[in-house]
């Protein structure tokens, strides 16, 4: 679960 | 090496990226890599420390940090690759080359090296899809115009994943 939520929160920087 | 006892990731990195180093100091660079492999959360801590050094306004400190990063990619295995392959860290590299963030204040030497590293990883680590996403975004933004030539000795040969030692 921890890994899944980390994955969801991992976004590319807005450009 | 007795004097290395008690060294932390931060102290190894400070020595490896010290702006007063005349040239890259492989004893400290390898010391940092070894320490990452010894610690359970070594890769997570190491990428945070490296991002800070890569953002240094002192060119030589940033260049040395990028050399350390490259050495870690070669010596610290899949655990380290996984951390570098997250947008959380990739964004820190993107900031260096993007004029919207630090790009206008960073030397061409540092920016070129960041782009070379990103491109070499897209080739060597195709399974880390976020690295490709980040690199292609830089191309779409016109920050990367064409793929850089990669020196032969830069080819990243992933090492087998290290096993963290129990404390």
Backbone of each chain as nested JSON, in Angstrom:
{
  "chains": [
    {"id": "A", "residues": [
      {"number": 1, "name": "UNK", "atoms": {"N": [0.823, -1.209, 0.0], "CA": [0.0, 0.0, 0.0], "C": [0.854, 1.254, 0.0]}},
      {"number": 2, "name": "UNK", "atoms": {"N": [1.89, 1.204, 0.824], "CA": [2.795, 2.353, 0.902], "C": [3.417, 2.655, -0.449]}},
      {"number": 3, "name": "UNK", "atoms": {"N": [3.842, 1.598, -1.126], "CA": [4.464, 1.773, -2.434], "C": [3.47, 2.314, -3.453]}},
      {"number": 4, "name": "UNK", "atoms": {"N": [2.204, 1.825, -3.362], "CA": [1.184, 2.298, -4.301], "C": [0.913, 3.776, -4.123]}},
      {"number": 5, "name": "UNK", "atoms": {"N": [0.806, 4.218, -2.879], "CA": [0.499, 5.638, -2.66], "C": [1.706, 6.5, -3.041]}},
      {"number": 6, "name": "UNK", "atoms": {"N": [2.917, 5.955, -2.84], "CA": [4.11, 6.694, -3.258], "C": [4.112, 6.852, -4.778]}},
      {"number": 7, "name": "UNK", "atoms": {"N": [3.693, 5.785, -5.457], "CA": [3.62, 5.81, -6.918], "C": [2.629, 6.879, -7.375]}},
      {"number": 8, "name": "UNK", "atoms": {"N": [1.482, 6.955, -6.706], "CA": [0.456, 7.946, -7.077], "C": [0.958, 9.37, -6.871]}},
      {"number": 9, "name": "UNK", "atoms": {"N": [1.777, 9.556, -5.856], "CA": [2.254, 10.908, -5.517], "C": [3.477, 11.326, -6.324]}},
      {"number": 10, "name": "UNK", "atoms": {"N": [3.978, 10.443, -7.167], "CA": [5.23, 10.72, -7.874], "C": [4.924, 11.309, -9.259]}},
      {"number": 11, "name": "UNK", "atoms": {"N": [5.028, 12.617, -9.365], "CA": [4.641, 13.293, -10.609], "C": [5.823, 14.02, -11.24]}},
      {"number": 12, "name": "UNK", "atoms": {"N": [5.748, 14.126, -12.559], "CA": [6.734, 14.914, -13.304], "C": [6.486, 16.401, -13.031]}},
      {"number": 13, "name": "UNK", "atoms": {"N": [7.559, 17.129, -12.939], "CA": [7.498, 18.565, -12.647], "C": [6.665, 19.299, -13.71]}},
      {"number": 14, "name": "UNK", "atoms": {"N": [5.748, 20.191, -13.286], "CA": [5.001, 20.953, -14.301], "C": [5.917, 21.91, -15.05]}},
      {"number": 15, "name": "UNK", "atoms": {"N": [5.784, 21.943, -16.357], "CA": [6.64, 22.83, -17.174], "C": [5.789, 23.893, -17.872]}}
    ]},
    {"id": "B", "residues": [
      {"number": 1, "name": "UNK", "atoms": {"N": [39.712, 0.176, 6.422], "CA": [40.326, 1.489, 6.663], "C": [39.792, 2.055, 7.984]}},
      {"number": 2, "name": "UNK", "atoms": {"N": [40.628, 2.124, 8.962], "CA": [40.187, 2.477, 10.301], "C": [39.569, 3.872, 10.36]}},
      {"number": 3, "name": "UNK", "atoms": {"N": [40.148, 4.819, 9.631], "CA": [39.66, 6.19, 9.755], "C": [38.259, 6.356, 9.152]}},
      {"number": 4, "name": "UNK", "atoms": {"N": [37.814, 5.361, 8.368], "CA": [36.503, 5.468, 7.75], "C": [35.38, 5.069, 8.706]}},
      {"number": 5, "name": "UNK", "atoms": {"N": [35.726, 4.481, 9.861], "CA": [34.71, 4.065, 10.804], "C": [33.864, 5.251, 11.222]}},
      {"number": 6, "name": "UNK", "atoms": {"N": [32.539, 5.053, 11.229], "CA": [31.655, 6.108, 11.707], "C": [31.336, 7.172, 10.682]}},
      {"number": 7, "name": "UNK", "atoms": {"N": [31.853, 7.029, 9.456], "CA": [31.525, 8.002, 8.423], "C": [30.053, 7.835, 8.036]}},
      {"number": 8, "name": "UNK", "atoms": {"N": [29.382, 8.97, 7.794], "CA": [27.991, 8.919, 7.361], "C": [27.933, 9.207, 5.866]}},
      {"number": 9, "name": "UNK", "atoms": {"N": [26.757, 8.963, 5.292], "CA": [26.579, 9.291, 3.87], "C": [26.907, 10.753, 3.623]}},
      {"number": 10, "name": "UNK", "atoms": {"N": [26.426, 11.606, 4.528], "CA": [26.62, 13.048, 4.346], "C": [28.104, 13.424, 4.398]}},
      {"number": 11, "name": "UNK", "atoms": {"N": [28.831, 12.808, 5.336], "CA": [30.248, 13.175, 5.459], "C": [31.049, 12.658, 4.255]}},
      {"number": 12, "name": "UNK", "atoms": {"N": [30.699, 11.466, 3.752], "CA": [31.369, 10.962, 2.546], "C": [31.115, 11.897, 1.367]}},
      {"number": 13, "name": "UNK", "atoms": {"N": [29.836, 12.322, 1.233], "CA": [29.493, 13.157, 0.079], "C": [30.132, 14.541, 0.183]}},
      {"number": 14, "name": "UNK", "atoms": {"N": [30.176, 15.058, 1.402], "CA": [30.832, 16.366, 1.574], "C": [32.289, 16.297, 1.124]}},
      {"number": 15, "name": "UNK", "atoms": {"N": [32.95, 15.191, 1.465], "CA": [34.358, 15.038, 1.064], "C": [34.476, 14.826, -0.445]}},
      {"number": 16, "name": "UNK", "atoms": {"N": [33.553, 14.013, -0.992], "CA": [33.63, 13.68, -2.423], "C": [33.322, 14.878, -3.315]}},
      {"number": 17, "name": "UNK", "atoms": {"N": [32.581, 15.86, -2.787], "CA": [32.187, 17.005, -3.623], "C": [32.827, 18.312, -3.144]}},
      {"number": 18, "name": "UNK", "atoms": {"N": [33.769, 18.203, -2.232], "CA": [34.408, 19.398, -1.681], "C": [34.956, 20.294, -2.803]}},
      {"number": 19, "name": "UNK", "atoms": {"N": [34.52, 21.56, -2.877], "CA": [34.996, 22.426, -3.965], "C": [36.512, 22.63, -3.954]}},
      {"number": 20, "name": "UNK", "atoms": {"N": [37.172, 22.354, -2.837], "CA": [38.636, 22.526, -2.816], "C": [39.374, 21.285, -3.333]}},
      {"number": 21, "name": "UNK", "atoms": {"N": [38.665, 20.221, -3.664], "CA": [39.318, 19.061, -4.307], "C": [39.911, 19.522, -5.638]}},
      {"number": 22, "name": "UNK", "atoms": {"N": [41.149, 19.125, -5.9], "CA": [41.771, 19.523, -7.177], "C": [41.237, 18.692, -8.336]}},
      {"number": 23, "name": "UNK", "atoms": {"N": [40.911, 17.463, -8.047], "CA": [40.308, 16.578, -9.046], "C": [39.392, 15.63, -8.298]}},
      {"number": 24, "name": "UNK", "atoms": {"N": [38.621, 14.856, -9.072], "CA": [37.692, 13.961, -8.389], "C": [38.47, 13.007, -7.488]}},
      {"number": 25, "name": "UNK", "atoms": {"N": [37.919, 12.761, -6.306], "CA": [38.617, 11.919, -5.34], "C": [37.881, 10.596, -5.226]}},
      {"number": 26, "name": "UNK", "atoms": {"N": [38.422, 9.558, -5.884], "CA": [37.706, 8.28, -5.984], "C": [37.623, 7.555, -4.657]}},
      {"number": 27, "name": "UNK", "atoms": {"N": [38.528, 7.854, -3.751], "CA": [38.438, 7.203, -2.432], "C": [37.121, 7.594, -1.746]}},
      {"number": 28, "name": "UNK", "atoms": {"N": [36.8, 8.87, -1.82], "CA": [35.563, 9.34, -1.191], "C": [34.324, 8.94, -1.985]}},
      {"number": 29, "name": "UNK", "atoms": {"N": [34.466, 8.957, -3.323], "CA": [33.316, 8.582, -4.164], "C": [32.931, 7.13, -3.901]}},
      {"number": 30, "name": "UNK", "atoms": {"N": [33.942, 6.257, -3.868], "CA": [33.66, 4.84, -3.607], "C": [33.211, 4.634, -2.158]}},
      {"number": 31, "name": "UNK", "atoms": {"N": [33.757, 5.436, -1.247], "CA": [33.312, 5.373, 0.156], "C": [31.826, 5.675, 0.275]}},
      {"number": 32, "name": "UNK", "atoms": {"N": [31.37, 6.667, -0.487], "CA": [29.943, 7.032, -0.496], "C": [29.115, 5.873, -1.065]}},
      {"number": 33, "name": "UNK", "atoms": {"N": [29.585, 5.302, -2.184], "CA": [28.862, 4.167, -2.794], "C": [28.762, 3.001, -1.81]}},
      {"number": 34, "name": "UNK", "atoms": {"N": [29.871, 2.687, -1.172], "CA": [29.875, 1.558, -0.226], "C": [28.91, 1.806, 0.928]}},
      {"number": 35, "name": "UNK", "atoms": {"N": [28.878, 3.053, 1.404], "CA": [28.007, 3.393, 2.526], "C": [26.531, 3.234, 2.124]}},
      {"number": 36, "name": "UNK", "atoms": {"N": [26.201, 3.602, 0.881], "CA": [24.82, 3.419, 0.378], "C": [24.451, 1.94, 0.459]}},
      {"number": 37, "name": "UNK", "atoms": {"N": [25.386, 1.092, 0.029], "CA": [25.099, -0.343, 0.011], "C": [24.997, -0.938, 1.413]}},
      {"number": 38, "name": "UNK", "atoms": {"N": [25.616, -0.26, 2.387], "CA": [25.574, -0.776, 3.762], "C": [24.271, -0.417, 4.467]}},
      {"number": 39, "name": "UNK", "atoms": {"N": [23.681, 0.735, 4.103], "CA": [22.531, 1.226, 4.858], "C": [21.214, 0.784, 4.228]}},
      {"number": 40, "name": "UNK", "atoms": {"N": [20.264, 0.458, 5.103], "CA": [18.964, -0.004, 4.638], "C": [18.281, 1.044, 3.76]}},
      {"number": 41, "name": "UNK", "atoms": {"N": [18.313, 2.29, 4.195], "CA": [17.692, 3.351, 3.406], "C": [18.733, 4.195, 2.679]}},
      {"number": 42, "name": "UNK", "atoms": {"N": [19.868, 3.577, 2.392], "CA": [20.964, 4.301, 1.751], "C": [20.562, 5.03, 0.473]}},
      {"number": 43, "name": "UNK", "atoms": {"N": [19.928, 4.333, -0.491], "CA": [19.594, 4.997, -1.75], "C": [18.661, 6.2, -1.565]}},
      {"number": 44, "name": "UNK", "atoms": {"N": [17.643, 6.038, -0.701], "CA": [16.696, 7.149, -0.486], "C": [17.393, 8.377, 0.081]}},
      {"number": 45, "name": "UNK", "atoms": {"N": [18.262, 8.149, 1.06], "CA": [18.974, 9.27, 1.691], "C": [19.975, 9.86, 0.698]}},
      {"number": 46, "name": "UNK", "atoms": {"N": [20.666, 8.986, -0.017], "CA": [21.726, 9.432, -0.925], "C": [21.193, 10.343, -2.031]}},
      {"number": 47, "name": "UNK", "atoms": {"N": [20.041, 10.001, -2.62], "CA": [19.545, 10.832, -3.727], "C": [19.128, 12.22, -3.221]}},
      {"number": 48, "name": "UNK", "atoms": {"N": [18.641, 12.286, -1.987], "CA": [18.282, 13.612, -1.427], "C": [19.538, 14.464, -1.252]}},
      {"number": 49, "name": "UNK", "atoms": {"N": [20.589, 13.839, -0.709], "CA": [21.85, 14.563, -0.492], "C": [22.456, 14.975, -1.836]}},
      {"number": 50, "name": "UNK", "atoms": {"N": [22.398, 14.067, -2.812], "CA": [22.981, 14.357, -4.134], "C": [22.238, 15.506, -4.825]}},
      {"number": 51, "name": "UNK", "atoms": {"N": [20.903, 15.502, -4.719], "CA": [20.121, 16.575, -5.37], "C": [20.562, 17.934, -4.834]}},
      {"number": 52, "name": "UNK", "atoms": {"N": [20.768, 17.995, -3.523], "CA": [21.193, 19.254, -2.905], "C": [22.543, 19.711, -3.469]}},
      {"number": 53, "name": "UNK", "atoms": {"N": [23.476, 18.795, -3.602], "CA": [24.813, 19.134, -4.122], "C": [24.758, 19.497, -5.613]}},
      {"number": 54, "name": "UNK", "atoms": {"N": [23.906, 18.802, -6.356], "CA": [23.798, 19.081, -7.794], "C": [23.246, 20.489, -8.024]}},
      {"number": 55, "name": "UNK", "atoms": {"N": [22.484, 20.998, -7.06], "CA": [21.945, 22.368, -7.177], "C": [22.927, 23.424, -6.693]}},
      {"number": 56, "name": "UNK", "atoms": {"N": [24.118, 23.022, -6.331], "CA": [25.094, 23.982, -5.8], "C": [25.399, 25.088, -6.815]}},
      {"number": 57, "name": "UNK", "atoms": {"N": [25.47, 26.332, -6.361], "CA": [25.863, 27.413, -7.277], "C": [27.337, 27.315, -7.669]}},
      {"number": 58, "name": "UNK", "atoms": {"N": [28.118, 26.503, -6.963], "CA": [29.533, 26.32, -7.321], "C": [29.634, 25.197, -8.355]}},
      {"number": 59, "name": "UNK", "atoms": {"N": [30.075, 25.565, -9.555], "CA": [30.081, 24.6, -10.66], "C": [30.834, 23.311, -10.313]}},
      {"number": 60, "name": "UNK", "atoms": {"N": [32.008, 23.447, -9.722], "CA": [32.847, 22.271, -9.455], "C": [32.19, 21.339, -8.444]}},
      {"number": 61, "name": "UNK", "atoms": {"N": [31.48, 21.913, -7.477], "CA": [30.778, 21.081, -6.5], "C": [29.66, 20.295, -7.207]}},
      {"number": 62, "name": "UNK", "atoms": {"N": [28.931, 20.981, -8.095], "CA": [27.835, 20.32, -8.827], "C": [28.376, 19.251, -9.771]}},
      {"number": 63, "name": "UNK", "atoms": {"N": [29.481, 19.564, -10.458], "CA": [30.072, 18.587, -11.396], "C": [30.532, 17.336, -10.632]}},
      {"number": 64, "name": "UNK", "atoms": {"N": [31.164, 17.552, -9.492], "CA": [31.617, 16.392, -8.701], "C": [30.418, 15.572, -8.225]}},
      {"number": 65, "name": "UNK", "atoms": {"N": [29.33, 16.261, -7.849], "CA": [28.127, 15.54, -7.396], "C": [27.575, 14.675, -8.531]}},
      {"number": 66, "name": "UNK", "atoms": {"N": [27.645, 15.183, -9.763], "CA": [27.165, 14.401, -10.906], "C": [28.08, 13.199, -11.166]}},
      {"number": 67, "name": "UNK", "atoms": {"N": [29.395, 13.367, -10.919], "CA": [30.321, 12.23, -11.042], "C": [29.986, 11.171, -9.986]}},
      {"number": 68, "name": "UNK", "atoms": {"N": [29.674, 11.638, -8.783], "CA": [29.314, 10.706, -7.713], "C": [28.034, 9.959, -8.105]}},
      {"number": 69, "name": "UNK", "atoms": {"N": [27.062, 10.703, -8.632], "CA": [25.805, 10.093, -9.057], "C": [26.051, 9.001, -10.1]}},
      {"number": 70, "name": "UNK", "atoms": {"N": [26.9, 9.299, -11.067], "CA": [27.216, 8.328, -12.116], "C": [27.889, 7.091, -11.517]}},
      {"number": 71, "name": "UNK", "atoms": {"N": [28.798, 7.319, -10.571], "CA": [29.48, 6.191, -9.915], "C": [28.484, 5.344, -9.133]}},
      {"number": 72, "name": "UNK", "atoms": {"N": [27.53, 5.999, -8.478], "CA": [26.519, 5.255, -7.716], "C": [25.654, 4.415, -8.653]}},
      {"number": 73, "name": "UNK", "atoms": {"N": [25.33, 4.968, -9.813], "CA": [24.508, 4.213, -10.766], "C": [25.246, 2.949, -11.206]}},
      {"number": 74, "name": "UNK", "atoms": {"N": [26.572, 3.015, -11.251], "CA": [27.345, 1.851, -11.684], "C": [27.597, 0.861, -10.546]}},
      {"number": 75, "name": "UNK", "atoms": {"N": [27.613, 1.361, -9.329], "CA": [28.071, 0.521, -8.217], "C": [27.025, 0.175, -7.165]}},
      {"number": 76, "name": "UNK", "atoms": {"N": [25.872, 0.83, -7.211], "CA": [24.922, 0.62, -6.117], "C": [23.69, -0.185, -6.525]}},
      {"number": 77, "name": "UNK", "atoms": {"N": [23.656, -0.677, -7.748], "CA": [22.644, -1.653, -8.128], "C": [21.222, -1.138, -8.239]}},
      {"number": 78, "name": "UNK", "atoms": {"N": [20.32, -2.116, -8.302], "CA": [18.933, -1.8, -8.629], "C": [18.238, -0.929, -7.582]}},
      {"number": 79, "name": "UNK", "atoms": {"N": [18.583, -1.111, -6.316], "CA": [17.939, -0.281, -5.273], "C": [18.167, 1.19, -5.572]}},
      {"number": 80, "name": "UNK", "atoms": {"N": [19.388, 1.525, -5.998], "CA": [19.705, 2.917, -6.3], "C": [19.015, 3.346, -7.606]}},
      {"number": 81, "name": "UNK", "atoms": {"N": [19.027, 2.471, -8.594], "CA": [18.359, 2.795, -9.869], "C": [16.896, 3.134, -9.643]}},
      {"number": 82, "name": "UNK", "atoms": {"N": [16.249, 2.366, -8.738], "CA": [14.827, 2.604, -8.476], "C": [14.59, 4.002, -7.913]}},
      {"number": 83, "name": "UNK", "atoms": {"N": [15.484, 4.472, -7.066], "CA": [15.319, 5.822, -6.48], "C": [15.548, 6.902, -7.524]}},
      {"number": 84, "name": "UNK", "atoms": {"N": [16.586, 6.707, -8.342], "CA": [16.869, 7.687, -9.405], "C": [15.732, 7.692, -10.424]}},
      {"number": 85, "name": "UNK", "atoms": {"N": [15.101, 6.54, -10.591], "CA": [14.034, 6.405, -11.575], "C": [12.689, 6.914, -11.11]}},
      {"number": 86, "name": "UNK", "atoms": {"N": [12.642, 7.641, -10.002], "CA": [11.386, 8.262, -9.549], "C": [11.378, 9.726, -9.948]}},
      {"number": 87, "name": "UNK", "atoms": {"N": [10.188, 10.228, -10.28], "CA": [10.091, 11.643, -10.652], "C": [10.591, 12.551, -9.521]}},
      {"number": 88, "name": "UNK", "atoms": {"N": [10.434, 12.073, -8.29], "CA": [10.886, 12.888, -7.144], "C": [12.348, 13.316, -7.325]}},
      {"number": 89, "name": "UNK", "atoms": {"N": [13.195, 12.385, -7.77], "CA": [14.603, 12.733, -8.007], "C": [14.798, 13.319, -9.402]}},
      {"number": 90, "name": "UNK", "atoms": {"N": [14.165, 12.72, -10.408], "CA": [14.338, 13.215, -11.781], "C": [13.958, 14.69, -11.874]}},
      {"number": 91, "name": "UNK", "atoms": {"N": [12.936, 15.101, -11.11], "CA": [12.532, 16.513, -11.121], "C": [13.68, 17.426, -10.669]}},
      {"number": 92, "name": "UNK", "atoms": {"N": [14.502, 16.917, -9.758], "CA": [15.627, 17.728, -9.273], "C": [16.656, 17.944, -10.384]}},
      {"number": 93, "name": "UNK", "atoms": {"N": [16.789, 16.947, -11.274], "CA": [17.685, 17.107, -12.435], "C": [17.044, 18.023, -13.483]}},
      {"number": 94, "name": "UNK", "atoms": {"N": [15.728, 17.871, -13.659], "CA": [15.012, 18.712, -14.629], "C": [15.151, 20.187, -14.243]}},
      {"number": 95, "name": "UNK", "atoms": {"N": [15.077, 20.459, -12.939], "CA": [15.203, 21.854, -12.475], "C": [16.523, 22.476, -12.929]}},
      {"number": 96, "name": "UNK", "atoms": {"N": [17.575, 21.662, -12.972], "CA": [18.908, 22.167, -13.325], "C": [18.951, 22.659, -14.778]}},
      {"number": 97, "name": "UNK", "atoms": {"N": [18.247, 21.971, -15.65], "CA": [18.345, 22.302, -17.084], "C": [17.209, 23.191, -17.578]}},
      {"number": 98, "name": "UNK", "atoms": {"N": [16.134, 23.297, -16.789], "CA": [14.983, 24.074, -17.258], "C": [15.126, 25.552, -16.918]}},
      {"number": 99, "name": "UNK", "atoms": {"N": [14.955, 26.442, -17.925], "CA": [15.028, 27.884, -17.643], "C": [13.904, 28.354, -16.721]}},
      {"number": 100, "name": "UNK", "atoms": {"N": [12.861, 27.539, -16.603], "CA": [11.759, 27.906, -15.699], "C": [12.176, 27.756, -14.235]}},
      {"number": 101, "name": "UNK", "atoms": {"N": [13.189, 26.955, -13.993], "CA": [13.634, 26.722, -12.617], "C": [15.058, 27.296, -12.453]}},
      {"number": 102, "name": "UNK", "atoms": {"N": [16.094, 26.45, -12.441], "CA": [17.449, 26.944, -12.18], "C": [18.261, 27.154, -13.46]}},
      {"number": 103, "name": "UNK", "atoms": {"N": [17.723, 26.717, -14.577], "CA": [18.49, 26.633, -15.826], "C": [19.275, 27.88, -16.209]}},
      {"number": 104, "name": "UNK", "atoms": {"N": [18.696, 29.055, -15.961], "CA": [19.376, 30.284, -16.367], "C": [20.6, 30.595, -15.503]}},
      {"number": 105, "name": "UNK", "atoms": {"N": [20.647, 29.972, -14.327], "CA": [21.743, 30.278, -13.394], "C": [22.811, 29.185, -13.369]}},
      {"number": 106, "name": "UNK", "atoms": {"N": [22.572, 28.103, -14.126], "CA": [23.472, 26.949, -14.079], "C": [24.386, 26.966, -15.303]}},
      {"number": 107, "name": "UNK", "atoms": {"N": [25.644, 26.576, -15.109], "CA": [26.609, 26.609, -16.22], "C": [26.272, 25.552, -17.269]}},
      {"number": 108, "name": "UNK", "atoms": {"N": [26.718, 25.806, -18.497], "CA": [26.471, 24.881, -19.596], "C": [27.088, 23.516, -19.301]}},
      {"number": 109, "name": "UNK", "atoms": {"N": [28.245, 23.544, -18.634], "CA": [28.939, 22.288, -18.327], "C": [28.054, 21.361, -17.476]}},
      {"number": 110, "name": "UNK", "atoms": {"N": [27.439, 21.946, -16.461], "CA": [26.588, 21.159, -15.565], "C": [25.343, 20.685, -16.319]}},
      {"number": 111, "name": "UNK", "atoms": {"N": [24.743, 21.579, -17.103], "CA": [23.522, 21.204, -17.834], "C": [23.818, 20.09, -18.845]}},
      {"number": 112, "name": "UNK", "atoms": {"N": [24.961, 20.225, -19.549], "CA": [25.328, 19.2, -20.535], "C": [25.488, 17.849, -19.867]}},
      {"number": 113, "name": "UNK", "atoms": {"N": [26.139, 17.862, -18.716], "CA": [26.384, 16.597, -18.008], "C": [25.067, 15.957, -17.552]}},
      {"number": 114, "name": "UNK", "atoms": {"N": [24.138, 16.78, -17.082], "CA": [22.837, 16.248, -16.648], "C": [22.131, 15.584, -17.829]}},
      {"number": 115, "name": "UNK", "atoms": {"N": [22.155, 16.248, -18.986], "CA": [21.48, 15.697, -20.173], "C": [22.173, 14.418, -20.638]}},
      {"number": 116, "name": "UNK", "atoms": {"N": [23.515, 14.394, -20.586], "CA": [24.249, 13.179, -20.966], "C": [23.88, 12.01, -20.049]}},
      {"number": 117, "name": "UNK", "atoms": {"N": [23.791, 12.312, -18.75], "CA": [23.445, 11.251, -17.801], "C": [22.047, 10.719, -18.089]}},
      {"number": 118, "name": "UNK", "atoms": {"N": [21.078, 11.632, -18.222], "CA": [19.697, 11.198, -18.456], "C": [19.605, 10.347, -19.726]}},
      {"number": 119, "name": "UNK", "atoms": {"N": [20.277, 10.816, -20.781], "CA": [20.203, 10.077, -22.042], "C": [20.861, 8.694, -21.903]}},
      {"number": 120, "name": "UNK", "atoms": {"N": [22.005, 8.639, -21.233], "CA": [22.693, 7.349, -21.091], "C": [21.831, 6.369, -20.296]}},
      {"number": 121, "name": "UNK", "atoms": {"N": [21.076, 6.877, -19.321], "CA": [20.211, 5.978, -18.539], "C": [19.012, 5.497, -19.353]}},
      {"number": 122, "name": "UNK", "atoms": {"N": [18.507, 6.353, -20.265], "CA": [17.382, 5.873, -21.091], "C": [17.83, 4.662, -21.917]}},
      {"number": 123, "name": "UNK", "atoms": {"N": [19.108, 4.635, -22.294], "CA": [19.63, 3.514, -23.078], "C": [19.939, 2.312, -22.196]}},
      {"number": 124, "name": "UNK", "atoms": {"N": [20.552, 2.574, -21.047], "CA": [21.048, 1.47, -20.216], "C": [19.976, 0.867, -19.316]}},
      {"number": 125, "name": "UNK", "atoms": {"N": [18.965, 1.666, -18.975], "CA": [17.948, 1.19, -18.032], "C": [16.549, 1.369, -18.631]}},
      {"number": 126, "name": "UNK", "atoms": {"N": [16.25, 0.648, -19.706], "CA": [14.949, 0.854, -20.366], "C": [13.762, 0.521, -19.453]}},
      {"number": 127, "name": "UNK", "atoms": {"N": [14.013, -0.295, -18.416], "CA": [12.906, -0.658, -17.526], "C": [12.499, 0.497, -16.602]}},
      {"number": 128, "name": "UNK", "atoms": {"N": [13.383, 1.487, -16.458], "CA": [13.038, 2.662, -15.627], "C": [12.317, 3.666, -16.539]}},
      {"number": 129, "name": "UNK", "atoms": {"N": [11.016, 3.459, -16.704], "CA": [10.266, 4.198, -17.725], "C": [10.171, 5.692, -17.421]}},
      {"number": 130, "name": "UNK", "atoms": {"N": [10.237, 6.065, -16.14], "CA": [10.103, 7.49, -15.796], "C": [11.313, 8.304, -16.263]}},
      {"number": 131, "name": "UNK", "atoms": {"N": [12.468, 7.636, -16.374], "CA": [13.655, 8.332, -16.891], "C": [13.397, 8.732, -18.343]}},
      {"number": 132, "name": "UNK", "atoms": {"N": [12.841, 7.793, -19.102], "CA": [12.497, 8.086, -20.504], "C": [11.452, 9.188, -20.577]}},
      {"number": 133, "name": "UNK", "atoms": {"N": [10.439, 9.107, -19.714], "CA": [9.386, 10.141, -19.715], "C": [10.0, 11.517, -19.478]}},
      {"number": 134, "name": "UNK", "atoms": {"N": [10.906, 11.589, -18.504], "CA": [11.533, 12.879, -18.162], "C": [12.372, 13.387, -19.331]}},
      {"number": 135, "name": "UNK", "atoms": {"N": [13.162, 12.496, -19.926], "CA": [14.038, 12.903, -21.023], "C": [13.221, 13.356, -22.239]}},
      {"number": 136, "name": "UNK", "atoms": {"N": [12.169, 12.623, -22.551], "CA": [11.344, 12.993, -23.703], "C": [10.578, 14.285, -23.449]}},
      {"number": 137, "name": "UNK", "atoms": {"N": [10.217, 14.534, -22.204], "CA": [9.57, 15.806, -21.877], "C": [10.549, 16.958, -22.148]}},
      {"number": 138, "name": "UNK", "atoms": {"N": [11.821, 16.78, -21.79], "CA": [12.82, 17.831, -22.039], "C": [12.98, 18.067, -23.544]}},
      {"number": 139, "name": "UNK", "atoms": {"N": [12.861, 17.011, -24.317], "CA": [12.933, 17.162, -25.777], "C": [11.713, 17.926, -26.296]}},
      {"number": 140, "name": "UNK", "atoms": {"N": [10.542, 17.539, -25.808], "CA": [9.318, 18.222, -26.255], "C": [9.368, 19.706, -25.911]}},
      {"number": 141, "name": "UNK", "atoms": {"N": [9.971, 20.027, -24.776], "CA": [10.072, 21.416, -24.329], "C": [11.163, 22.18, -25.083]}},
      {"number": 142, "name": "UNK", "atoms": {"N": [11.923, 21.488, -25.912], "CA": [12.995, 22.148, -26.654], "C": [14.238, 22.398, -25.812]}},
      {"number": 143, "name": "UNK", "atoms": {"N": [14.276, 21.814, -24.61], "CA": [15.457, 21.985, -23.741], "C": [16.576, 21.063, -24.233]}},
      {"number": 144, "name": "UNK", "atoms": {"N": [16.196, 19.88, -24.702], "CA": [17.153, 18.981, -25.366], "C": [16.813, 19.001, -26.854]}},
      {"number": 145, "name": "UNK", "atoms": {"N": [17.788, 19.41, -27.675], "CA": [17.52, 19.507, -29.116], "C": [17.788, 18.181, -29.819]}},
      {"number": 146, "name": "UNK", "atoms": {"N": [18.914, 17.546, -29.469], "CA": [19.222, 16.251, -30.063], "C": [19.974, 15.413, -29.04]}},
      {"number": 147, "name": "UNK", "atoms": {"N": [19.92, 14.103, -29.234], "CA": [20.577, 13.21, -28.268], "C": [22.08, 13.486, -28.251]}},
      {"number": 148, "name": "UNK", "atoms": {"N": [22.655, 13.623, -27.056], "CA": [24.097, 13.912, -26.987], "C": [24.927, 12.679, -27.322]}},
      {"number": 149, "name": "UNK", "atoms": {"N": [26.159, 12.877, -27.831], "CA": [27.047, 11.713, -27.994], "C": [27.463, 11.215, -26.613]}},
      {"number": 150, "name": "UNK", "atoms": {"N": [27.407, 9.922, -26.443], "CA": [27.763, 9.332, -25.141], "C": [29.121, 8.664, -25.275]}},
      {"number": 151, "name": "UNK", "atoms": {"N": [30.111, 9.081, -24.49], "CA": [31.428, 8.429, -24.54], "C": [31.298, 6.933, -24.266]}},
      {"number": 152, "name": "UNK", "atoms": {"N": [32.122, 6.148, -24.954], "CA": [32.026, 4.69, -24.826], "C": [32.16, 4.211, -23.381]}},
      {"number": 153, "name": "UNK", "atoms": {"N": [33.063, 4.844, -22.635], "CA": [33.292, 4.342, -21.277], "C": [32.178, 4.755, -20.318]}},
      {"number": 154, "name": "UNK", "atoms": {"N": [31.182, 5.477, -20.844], "CA": [30.064, 5.854, -19.983], "C": [28.958, 4.817, -19.987]}},
      {"number": 155, "name": "UNK", "atoms": {"N": [29.091, 3.829, -20.866], "CA": [28.035, 2.835, -20.952], "C": [27.813, 2.228, -19.575]}},
      {"number": 156, "name": "UNK", "atoms": {"N": [26.573, 2.32, -19.16], "CA": [26.258, 1.88, -17.803], "C": [25.963, 0.395, -17.818]}},
      {"number": 157, "name": "UNK", "atoms": {"N": [26.786, -0.368, -17.15], "CA": [26.531, -1.796, -17.036], "C": [25.982, -2.045, -15.638]}},
      {"number": 158, "name": "UNK", "atoms": {"N": [24.67, -2.29, -15.555], "CA": [24.099, -2.439, -14.206], "C": [24.73, -3.608, -13.461]}},
      {"number": 159, "name": "UNK", "atoms": {"N": [25.034, -3.354, -12.21], "CA": [25.608, -4.405, -11.379], "C": [24.466, -5.162, -10.707]}},
      {"number": 160, "name": "UNK", "atoms": {"N": [24.707, -6.383, -10.228], "CA": [23.634, -7.113, -9.549], "C": [23.197, -6.365, -8.293]}},
      {"number": 161, "name": "UNK", "atoms": {"N": [21.916, -6.48, -7.914], "CA": [21.443, -5.712, -6.747], "C": [22.194, -6.112, -5.489]}},
      {"number": 162, "name": "UNK", "atoms": {"N": [22.722, -5.159, -4.767], "CA": [23.436, -5.487, -3.535], "C": [22.453, -5.843, -2.424]}},
      {"number": 163, "name": "UNK", "atoms": {"N": [22.917, -6.684, -1.53], "CA": [22.065, -7.02, -0.383], "C": [22.439, -6.111, 0.776]}},
      {"number": 164, "name": "UNK", "atoms": {"N": [21.441, -5.391, 1.34], "CA": [21.796, -4.564, 2.501], "C": [22.238, -5.444, 3.657]}},
      {"number": 165, "name": "UNK", "atoms": {"N": [23.321, -5.018, 4.296], "CA": [23.808, -5.807, 5.418], "C": [23.015, -5.459, 6.668]}},
      {"number": 166, "name": "UNK", "atoms": {"N": [22.743, -6.454, 7.467], "CA": [22.051, -6.151, 8.72], "C": [22.992, -5.397, 9.645]}},
      {"number": 167, "name": "UNK", "atoms": {"N": [22.434, -4.376, 10.344], "CA": [23.31, -3.62, 11.251], "C": [23.793, -4.502, 12.379]}}
    ]}
  ]
}
